[in-house]
Amino acid sequence: MTTVLVVDDQPLQRYGFHLLLDSVPETDVVGEAAHGAEAVRKAAELRPDVVLMDVRMPGMDGIEATRRIVASGGRSRVLVLTTFDLDEYVHAAIRAGASGFLLKDARPDELLAGIRAVASGDAVIAPALTRRLLDEFARYVPAHRGGNDDDPRLGALTEREREILVAVGKGWTNGEIAARFVLSESTVKTHVGRVLAKIGARDRIQAVILAYDLGLARPGAD
């Protein structure tokens, strides 16, 4: 059972999410919040597995609420819902520590799969957002970064694990990584898990951030 806190300033939107999540046995809505401050308080009280977070809300927005929930060190992971015209918010939410992003027009099965993925410790990004997201993020990173080979986070990686980190930074899926390096997807998943542990990343998205920060990945690179 995955427990979920639904955060949205629109009552009808919260009601719709509640109905959907209650329609499947593996999810349980333990609470709702109409703004960021309420989300932070209820996340601390209810300790849900996943916080389904809207971005634009009155008062404290979803980005600040995400930052505070993640900074608290609790068990809750945040899945942000966004739209194409909110790309600038997505970058900020990455930095805030969100574990996933889906579009608000995602199909019900996509939303449920995203919640399951985030709850299990994985990260999820809507396929339509992945490249735009990485390109947007790259705008905030200097075009030329160098001299990072002595970074202790990289020093702990094997040559193969560093290749995996670079691939993750480029936004490749496990299937794409497996095809490129002629590995099984289960082997890739194992490598990714080891990379995350060694670099101290909470999830795949934080690994992407590190890859960009250290100049290991950039938009358009093969």
Contacts in CASP RR format, 6 or more apart in sequence:
PFRMAT RR
TARGET T0000
AUTHOR 0000-0000-0000
METHOD contacts of the structure
MODEL  1
MTTVLVVDDQPLQRYGFHLLLDSVPETDVVGEAAHGAEAVRKAAELRPDV
VLMDVRMPGMDGIEATRRIVASGGRSRVLVLTTFDLDEYVHAAIRAGASG
FLLKDARPDELLAGIRAVASGDAVIAPALTRRLLDEFARYVPAHRGGNDD
DPRLGALTEREREILVAVGKGWTNGEIAARFVLSESTVKTHVGRVLAKIG
ARDRIQAVILAYDLGLARPGAD
1 25 0 8 1.000
1 26 0 8 1.000
1 27 0 8 1.000
1 28 0 8 1.000
2 26 0 8 1.000
2 27 0 8 1.000
2 28 0 8 1.000
2 49 0 8 1.000
2 50 0 8 1.000
2 115 0 8 1.000
2 116 0 8 1.000
2 119 0 8 1.000
3 27 0 8 1.000
3 28 0 8 1.000
3 29 0 8 1.000
3 30 0 8 1.000
3 46 0 8 1.000
3 47 0 8 1.000
3 48 0 8 1.000
3 49 0 8 1.000
3 50 0 8 1.000
4 21 0 8 1.000
4 27 0 8 1.000
4 28 0 8 1.000
4 29 0 8 1.000
4 30 0 8 1.000
4 31 0 8 1.000
4 48 0 8 1.000
4 49 0 8 1.000
4 50 0 8 1.000
4 51 0 8 1.000
4 52 0 8 1.000
4 115 0 8 1.000
5 29 0 8 1.000
5 30 0 8 1.000
5 31 0 8 1.000
5 32 0 8 1.000
5 33 0 8 1.000
5 39 0 8 1.000
5 42 0 8 1.000
5 43 0 8 1.000
5 46 0 8 1.000
5 48 0 8 1.000
5 50 0 8 1.000
5 51 0 8 1.000
5 52 0 8 1.000
5 76 0 8 1.000
6 14 0 8 1.000
6 17 0 8 1.000
6 18 0 8 1.000
6 21 0 8 1.000
6 29 0 8 1.000
6 31 0 8 1.000
6 32 0 8 1.000
6 33 0 8 1.000
6 52 0 8 1.000
7 32 0 8 1.000
7 33 0 8 1.000
7 34 0 8 1.000
7 35 0 8 1.000
7 36 0 8 1.000
7 38 0 8 1.000
7 39 0 8 1.000
7 51 0 8 1.000
7 52 0 8 1.000
7 53 0 8 1.000
7 54 0 8 1.000
7 57 0 8 1.000
7 62 0 8 1.000
7 65 0 8 1.000
8 14 0 8 1.000
8 17 0 8 1.000
8 32 0 8 1.000
8 34 0 8 1.000
8 52 0 8 1.000
8 54 0 8 1.000
8 57 0 8 1.000
8 81 0 8 1.000
9 34 0 8 1.000
9 35 0 8 1.000
9 54 0 8 1.000
9 56 0 8 1.000
9 57 0 8 1.000
9 58 0 8 1.000
10 54 0 8 1.000
11 34 0 8 1.000
13 54 0 8 1.000
14 32 0 8 1.000
14 34 0 8 1.000
17 29 0 8 1.000
17 52 0 8 1.000
18 29 0 8 1.000
18 32 0 8 1.000
20 108 0 8 1.000
20 111 0 8 1.000
20 112 0 8 1.000
21 27 0 8 1.000
21 28 0 8 1.000
21 29 0 8 1.000
21 112 0 8 1.000
21 115 0 8 1.000
22 28 0 8 1.000
22 29 0 8 1.000
24 112 0 8 1.000
26 116 0 8 1.000
27 112 0 8 1.000
27 115 0 8 1.000
30 46 0 8 1.000
30 48 0 8 1.000
31 42 0 8 1.000
31 46 0 8 1.000
31 48 0 8 1.000
33 39 0 8 1.000
33 41 0 8 1.000
33 42 0 8 1.000
34 57 0 8 1.000
35 57 0 8 1.000
35 58 0 8 1.000
35 59 0 8 1.000
35 60 0 8 1.000
36 57 0 8 1.000
36 59 0 8 1.000
36 60 0 8 1.000
36 61 0 8 1.000
36 62 0 8 1.000
36 64 0 8 1.000
36 65 0 8 1.000
37 59 0 8 1.000
37 60 0 8 1.000
37 65 0 8 1.000
39 51 0 8 1.000
39 53 0 8 1.000
39 60 0 8 1.000
39 62 0 8 1.000
39 65 0 8 1.000
39 69 0 8 1.000
40 60 0 8 1.000
40 65 0 8 1.000
40 68 0 8 1.000
40 69 0 8 1.000
40 72 0 8 1.000
43 51 0 8 1.000
43 69 0 8 1.000
43 72 0 8 1.000
43 76 0 8 1.000
44 72 0 8 1.000
47 74 0 8 1.000
47 75 0 8 1.000
47 76 0 8 1.000
48 76 0 8 1.000
49 75 0 8 1.000
49 76 0 8 1.000
49 77 0 8 1.000
49 119 0 8 1.000
50 76 0 8 1.000
50 77 0 8 1.000
50 78 0 8 1.000
50 79 0 8 1.000
50 115 0 8 1.000
50 118 0 8 1.000
50 119 0 8 1.000
51 66 0 8 1.000
51 69 0 8 1.000
51 76 0 8 1.000
51 77 0 8 1.000
51 78 0 8 1.000
51 79 0 8 1.000
52 79 0 8 1.000
52 81 0 8 1.000
52 115 0 8 1.000
53 62 0 8 1.000
53 65 0 8 1.000
53 66 0 8 1.000
53 78 0 8 1.000
53 79 0 8 1.000
53 80 0 8 1.000
53 81 0 8 1.000
53 98 0 8 1.000
54 62 0 8 1.000
54 81 0 8 1.000
55 61 0 8 1.000
55 62 0 8 1.000
55 63 0 8 1.000
55 80 0 8 1.000
55 81 0 8 1.000
55 82 0 8 1.000
55 86 0 8 1.000
55 89 0 8 1.000
55 93 0 8 1.000
56 62 0 8 1.000
56 86 0 8 1.000
56 89 0 8 1.000
62 80 0 8 1.000
62 93 0 8 1.000
63 89 0 8 1.000
63 92 0 8 1.000
63 93 0 8 1.000
63 96 0 8 1.000
64 96 0 8 1.000
66 78 0 8 1.000
66 80 0 8 1.000
66 93 0 8 1.000
66 96 0 8 1.000
66 97 0 8 1.000
66 98 0 8 1.000
67 96 0 8 1.000
67 97 0 8 1.000
69 76 0 8 1.000
69 78 0 8 1.000
70 78 0 8 1.000
70 96 0 8 1.000
70 97 0 8 1.000
70 98 0 8 1.000
70 202 0 8 1.000
77 99 0 8 1.000
77 118 0 8 1.000
77 119 0 8 1.000
77 121 0 8 1.000
77 203 0 8 1.000
78 93 0 8 1.000
78 97 0 8 1.000
78 98 0 8 1.000
78 99 0 8 1.000
78 100 0 8 1.000
78 118 0 8 1.000
79 98 0 8 1.000
79 99 0 8 1.000
79 100 0 8 1.000
79 101 0 8 1.000
79 102 0 8 1.000
79 114 0 8 1.000
79 115 0 8 1.000
79 118 0 8 1.000
79 124 0 8 1.000
80 90 0 8 1.000
80 93 0 8 1.000
80 98 0 8 1.000
80 100 0 8 1.000
80 101 0 8 1.000
80 102 0 8 1.000
81 101 0 8 1.000
81 102 0 8 1.000
81 103 0 8 1.000
81 104 0 8 1.000
81 106 0 8 1.000
82 89 0 8 1.000
82 90 0 8 1.000
82 93 0 8 1.000
82 101 0 8 1.000
82 102 0 8 1.000
82 103 0 8 1.000
82 104 0 8 1.000
82 129 0 8 1.000
83 103 0 8 1.000
83 104 0 8 1.000
83 105 0 8 1.000
84 103 0 8 1.000
84 128 0 8 1.000
84 129 0 8 1.000
84 132 0 8 1.000
87 129 0 8 1.000
87 132 0 8 1.000
87 133 0 8 1.000
87 136 0 8 1.000
88 136 0 8 1.000
90 101 0 8 1.000
90 129 0 8 1.000
90 133 0 8 1.000
90 136 0 8 1.000
91 133 0 8 1.000
91 136 0 8 1.000
91 137 0 8 1.000
91 140 0 8 1.000
93 101 0 8 1.000
94 133 0 8 1.000
94 137 0 8 1.000
94 205 0 8 1.000
94 208 0 8 1.000
94 209 0 8 1.000
95 209 0 8 1.000
97 202 0 8 1.000
97 205 0 8 1.000
97 206 0 8 1.000
98 205 0 8 1.000
99 118 0 8 1.000
99 121 0 8 1.000
99 122 0 8 1.000
99 123 0 8 1.000
99 124 0 8 1.000
99 202 0 8 1.000
99 203 0 8 1.000
99 205 0 8 1.000
100 114 0 8 1.000
100 118 0 8 1.000
100 123 0 8 1.000
100 124 0 8 1.000
100 125 0 8 1.000
100 205 0 8 1.000
101 124 0 8 1.000
101 125 0 8 1.000
101 126 0 8 1.000
101 129 0 8 1.000
101 133 0 8 1.000
102 110 0 8 1.000
102 111 0 8 1.000
102 114 0 8 1.000
102 124 0 8 1.000
102 125 0 8 1.000
102 126 0 8 1.000
103 126 0 8 1.000
103 128 0 8 1.000
103 129 0 8 1.000
106 126 0 8 1.000
110 126 0 8 1.000
113 124 0 8 1.000
114 124 0 8 1.000
117 123 0 8 1.000
117 124 0 8 1.000
118 124 0 8 1.000
121 203 0 8 1.000
122 203 0 8 1.000
122 204 0 8 1.000
123 203 0 8 1.000
123 204 0 8 1.000
123 205 0 8 1.000
125 133 0 8 1.000
125 205 0 8 1.000
130 171 0 8 1.000
131 171 0 8 1.000
134 169 0 8 1.000
134 170 0 8 1.000
134 171 0 8 1.000
134 208 0 8 1.000
134 212 0 8 1.000
134 217 0 8 1.000
134 219 0 8 1.000
135 219 0 8 1.000
137 208 0 8 1.000
137 209 0 8 1.000
137 212 0 8 1.000
138 212 0 8 1.000
138 218 0 8 1.000
138 219 0 8 1.000
141 212 0 8 1.000
141 213 0 8 1.000
141 215 0 8 1.000
143 218 0 8 1.000
145 213 0 8 1.000
145 214 0 8 1.000
145 215 0 8 1.000
146 214 0 8 1.000
146 215 0 8 1.000
148 154 0 8 1.000
148 214 0 8 1.000
148 215 0 8 1.000
148 216 0 8 1.000
149 155 0 8 1.000
151 214 0 8 1.000
153 198 0 8 1.000
153 199 0 8 1.000
153 200 0 8 1.000
153 210 0 8 1.000
154 162 0 8 1.000
154 165 0 8 1.000
154 199 0 8 1.000
154 214 0 8 1.000
156 198 0 8 1.000
156 199 0 8 1.000
157 165 0 8 1.000
157 195 0 8 1.000
157 198 0 8 1.000
157 199 0 8 1.000
160 181 0 8 1.000
160 191 0 8 1.000
161 191 0 8 1.000
161 194 0 8 1.000
161 195 0 8 1.000
161 198 0 8 1.000
162 216 0 8 1.000
163 181 0 8 1.000
164 177 0 8 1.000
164 181 0 8 1.000
164 188 0 8 1.000
164 191 0 8 1.000
164 192 0 8 1.000
164 195 0 8 1.000
165 195 0 8 1.000
165 199 0 8 1.000
165 207 0 8 1.000
165 210 0 8 1.000
165 211 0 8 1.000
165 216 0 8 1.000
166 211 0 8 1.000
166 216 0 8 1.000
166 217 0 8 1.000
167 176 0 8 1.000
167 177 0 8 1.000
167 180 0 8 1.000
167 181 0 8 1.000
168 177 0 8 1.000
168 192 0 8 1.000
168 195 0 8 1.000
168 204 0 8 1.000
168 207 0 8 1.000
168 208 0 8 1.000
168 211 0 8 1.000
169 207 0 8 1.000
169 208 0 8 1.000
169 211 0 8 1.000
169 212 0 8 1.000
169 216 0 8 1.000
169 217 0 8 1.000
170 211 0 8 1.000
170 217 0 8 1.000
170 221 0 8 1.000
171 208 0 8 1.000
171 217 0 8 1.000
172 180 0 8 1.000
174 185 0 8 1.000
174 188 0 8 1.000
174 189 0 8 1.000
174 192 0 8 1.000
175 185 0 8 1.000
175 188 0 8 1.000
177 183 0 8 1.000
177 188 0 8 1.000
177 192 0 8 1.000
178 184 0 8 1.000
178 185 0 8 1.000
178 187 0 8 1.000
178 188 0 8 1.000
181 188 0 8 1.000
183 191 0 8 1.000
192 204 0 8 1.000
192 207 0 8 1.000
195 201 0 8 1.000
195 207 0 8 1.000
196 202 0 8 1.000
196 203 0 8 1.000
196 204 0 8 1.000
196 206 0 8 1.000
196 207 0 8 1.000
199 207 0 8 1.000
199 210 0 8 1.000
200 206 0 8 1.000
201 207 0 8 1.000
201 210 0 8 1.000
208 217 0 8 1.000
210 216 0 8 1.000
211 217 0 8 1.000
212 218 0 8 1.000
END
